[in-house]
């Protein structure tokens, strides 16, 4: 800056201040770096704005694999229904449950032989003329006291044209016990499959709710 002296009127130049090293009374107080500039201390952590680190969005929970398990469940349900229906029919044919009345049938002849111990025979109703004969399966031991033309008291299934004695192979005690055991196994399998399906479904829904809240 140029100034004129009042007595001389000549311009004078004001002394330049050092930009690198200001006067001591004007220097800010604080730690210095190697080049002489004042370094400011970093702001305390409490004064800094908090920013959460970026994270990629979490994908939604995947559906549990229940297609194979659902097919197994349906298979167990079908087998259980079939066995239950079979046991109900067996109970009626044995006379343990009402529904099928006894009928008098005449032993007519041999229809076919399975082996030396089992064969299928034809029956006819003496009180009705029917074009198609009835059939009954008997063992060799059951046929010993019987002759063709004898009258038998049997229970018959109309849809199958099949008749049974109480001691027939299809409804004997051994076959009945086996079917009851099979029914229990099928029921346990069905209950287990349904329990696993429900557990997977509940866990998946809870995971979806937690994902939506996050």
C-alpha positions in Angstrom: 0.0 0.0 0.0 1.3 3.4 -0.9 1.2 6.3 1.6 2.2 9.9 1.3 4.1 11.6 4.1 2.5 14.8 5.1 5.8 16.7 5.2 7.5 15.4 2.0 4.5 14.3 -0.1 6.6 11.3 -1.4 4.9 7.9 -1.5 6.2 5.2 0.9 5.8 1.5 0.8 4.3 -0.2 3.9 6.4 -3.1 5.1 5.3 -6.5 3.8 4.1 -9.0 6.3 5.5 -12.5 6.0 2.8 -14.9 5.0 4.8 -17.9 6.0 5.9 -16.7 9.4 3.4 -14.2 10.8 4.3 -12.2 13.9 4.4 -14.1 17.1 1.4 -12.3 18.6 -0.7 -13.2 15.6 0.4 -16.8 15.3 -2.3 -19.3 16.3 -1.5 -21.5 19.1 -1.4 -25.3 18.5 0.9 -28.1 17.4 3.1 -27.4 14.4 4.0 -29.7 11.5 7.4 -30.0 10.0 6.8 -27.2 7.5 5.8 -24.7 10.1 2.1 -24.7 9.6 -0.2 -25.1 12.5 -2.1 -28.4 12.5 -5.5 -28.7 14.1 -6.4 -31.5 16.3 -9.1 -33.8 15.0 -12.5 -33.3 16.2 -13.6 -35.5 19.1 -15.4 -38.7 18.2 -18.6 -37.5 19.9 -18.8 -34.5 17.6 -18.4 -36.5 14.4 -21.6 -37.5 12.5 -22.1 -41.3 12.7 -22.5 -43.1 9.5 -23.3 -46.8 9.3 -21.1 -48.8 6.9 -22.9 -49.7 3.6 -24.2 -53.2 3.5 -25.8 -54.9 0.6 -29.6 -55.6 1.0 -30.3 -59.0 2.6 -32.2 -61.3 0.2 -35.6 -62.6 1.5 -35.6 -66.1 3.0 -36.0 -68.9 0.5 -38.9 -71.3 0.6 -38.1 -74.6 2.3 -37.9 -77.6 0.0 -41.2 -79.3 0.7 -42.3 -80.7 -2.8 -40.9 -84.2 -2.1 -42.1 -84.2 1.4 -45.6 -83.2 0.2 -45.6 -86.1 -2.2 -44.6 -88.5 0.5 -47.4 -87.1 2.7 -50.0 -87.6 0.0 -48.7 -91.2 -0.6 -49.0 -92.0 3.1 -52.5 -90.5 3.2 -53.6 -92.6 0.2 -52.1 -95.8 1.7 -53.7 -95.1 5.1 -57.1 -94.6 3.4 -56.8 -97.8 1.4 -55.8 -99.9 4.4 -58.5 -98.4 6.6 -61.1 -99.2 3.9 -59.8 -102.7 3.6 -59.9 -103.3 7.4 -63.5 -102.0 7.5 -64.5 -104.4 4.7 -62.7 -107.3 6.5 -64.5 -106.6 9.7 -67.9 -106.8 7.9 -66.9 -110.0 6.1 -65.8 -111.6 9.4 -69.1 -110.6 11.1 -67.3 -108.3 13.5 -69.2 -105.2 12.2 -72.6 -105.0 10.7 -73.1 -104.3 7.0 -72.9 -107.6 5.2 -75.4 -110.4 5.9 -74.7 -114.1 5.6 -76.0 -115.9 2.5 -76.5 -119.6 1.6 -74.5 -120.6 -1.4 -74.0 -124.0 -3.1 -70.4 -125.1 -3.9 -70.6 -125.7 -7.7 -67.1 -126.5 -8.9 -63.4 -125.6 -9.2 -62.7 -122.3 -11.1 -58.9 -122.2 -11.0 -56.0 -123.6 -9.0 -53.2 -121.4 -7.6 -51.0 -124.3 -6.2 -51.4 -127.6 -4.5 -52.8 -125.9 -1.3 -55.0 -123.1 -2.7 -57.7 -122.9 -5.3 -60.7 -120.8 -6.3 -64.2 -122.4 -6.6 -67.5 -121.2 -8.0 -70.7 -120.8 -6.0 -74.3 -120.3 -7.1 -77.3 -118.9 -5.3 -80.0 -121.6 -5.1 -82.7 -118.9 -4.6 -81.8 -116.8 -7.6 -80.8 -117.6 -11.2 -77.7 -115.5 -12.0 -75.7 -115.7 -15.2 -72.4 -115.0 -13.6 -71.3 -117.3 -10.7 -69.8 -116.2 -7.4 -66.3 -117.2 -6.4 -64.6 -118.3 -3.2 -61.0 -119.1 -2.3 -60.5 -122.1 -0.1 -57.4 -124.0 1.1 -56.9 -127.7 0.8 -57.6 -128.1 4.5 -60.9 -126.3 4.2 -62.0 -128.4 1.2 -61.4 -131.8 3.0 -64.8 -131.9 4.7 -66.6 -130.4 1.7 -68.0 -131.8 -1.5 -69.5 -130.2 -4.6 -73.1 -129.5 -4.0 -72.7 -128.7 -0.4 -74.3 -125.5 1.0 -72.0 -122.9 2.6 -73.0 -119.9 4.7 -70.8 -117.1 3.4 -70.6 -113.3 3.2 -70.2 -111.8 -0.2 -69.0 -108.6 -1.8 -71.4 -107.7 -4.6 -69.1 -105.5 -6.6 -66.4 -108.2 -6.8 -68.7 -111.3 -6.9 -66.4 -112.7 -4.2 -67.6 -114.7 -1.2 -65.7 -115.5 2.1 -65.9 -117.8 5.0 -64.8 -116.5 8.4 -61.6 -118.6 8.1 -60.8 -117.5 4.5 -57.2 -116.4 3.8 -58.3 -112.8 3.0 -60.0 -112.3 6.4 -58.1 -114.7 8.7 -56.5 -113.6 11.9 -53.0 -113.4 10.5 -53.9 -111.2 7.6 -56.1 -109.0 9.9 -53.2 -108.5 12.4 -50.8 -107.7 9.6 -53.1 -105.0 8.2 -53.6 -103.5 11.6 -49.8 -103.2 12.0 -49.5 -101.7 8.5 -52.2 -99.2 9.4 -50.2 -98.1 12.4 -47.0 -97.6 10.4 -48.8 -95.6 7.8 -50.5 -93.4 10.4 -47.1 -92.8 12.1 -45.6 -91.9 8.7 -48.4 -89.5 7.9 -48.2 -87.8 11.3 -44.4 -87.4 11.0 -44.6 -85.9 7.5 -47.3 -83.4 8.5 -45.3 -82.4 11.6 -42.2 -81.7 9.5 -44.2 -79.8 7.0 -45.8 -77.6 9.6 -42.4 -77.0 11.3 -40.8 -75.9 8.1 -43.7 -73.6 7.2 -43.7 -71.9 10.7 -39.9 -71.4 10.6 -40.1 -69.9 7.1 -42.9 -67.5 8.0 -41.0 -66.4 11.1 -37.9 -65.8 9.0 -39.9 -63.7 6.5 -41.3 -61.6 9.3 -37.9 -61.0 10.8 -36.6 -60.0 7.3 -39.4 -57.5 6.8 -38.7 -55.8 10.1 -35.0 -55.5 9.4 
